[in-house]
Amino acid sequence: GQRAALGVDLTSYIPIWKGTSRQKVVVLGAGAFGTAMAYAAAQGGNDVVIYMRDKNQCHTINTEHRNPRYLSEFSLLMEGGSSEIRGICTLEDLKVELETPGVVIVHALPC
């Protein structure tokens, strides 16, 4: 399926806790790596947010549920609608998301 099309099924390496509370995951960077990490985290039923600077890219992720710049052929909607990947593009929104107790931060920015 779509998960394997990325080259490896990353979801097999991420624990999936069905029936427990969802974990907040903030991915910093919406390139190919950030998009893949967000997808894998969302497959686990987590509440996933991707931070990027590009407002148009953010708008497309939130309205069309795909990243227009990277891995655009893959839908960011999870099967069964159990989870959604949201895009944010302001530092104010990022600050709010990072204030969540126990938030997991995935650094996916270029070095």
C-alpha positions, 0 to 999 in steps of 0.5 A, spaced: 500 500 500 501 507 500 506 506 506 510 501 503 511 505 497 515 510 501 520 505 500 520 502 507 514 501 512 516 506 517 509 504 521 512 497 523 517 501 527 512 506 531 508 503 537 501 503 536 497 504 542 490 502 540 485 505 546 489 509 549 490 517 549 493 520 543 500 523 543 501 530 540 507 529 535 510 536 532 514 535 526 519 541 525 520 541 517 515 539 511 520 536 506 520 529 504 523 526 511 518 531 515 512 528 511 514 521 512 515 522 519 508 525 520 505 520 516 508 514 520 506 518 527 499 519 524 498 512 522 499 510 530 493 514 531 497 520 534 495 528 533 500 530 528 502 537 526 507 539 521 511 546 522 513 549 516 514 557 513 511 556 507 503 559 507 501 556 501 504 549 502 501 549 509 494 551 506 494 545 501 496 540 507 490 543 511 485 543 505 487 538 500 491 533 505 497 532 501 504 536 501 504 539 494 512 540 494 514 533 497 511 526 496 505 530 493 502 523 490 501 521 497 494 522 501 495 525 508 489 522 510 489 516 514 485 510 513 479 510 517 479 517 519 482 515 526 488 521 525 489 527 521 495 531 520 495 538 520 500 544 518 502 550 521 506 556 519 506 561 524 511 561 530 505 563 535 501 556 533 508 553 534 509 555 541 501 553 542 503 546 540 509 545 544 506 547 550 502 541 550 505 536 556 509 530 553 509 533 546 514 529 542 518 533 537 521 530 531 526 535 528 526 534 520 530 540 518 536 540 514 542 541 517 
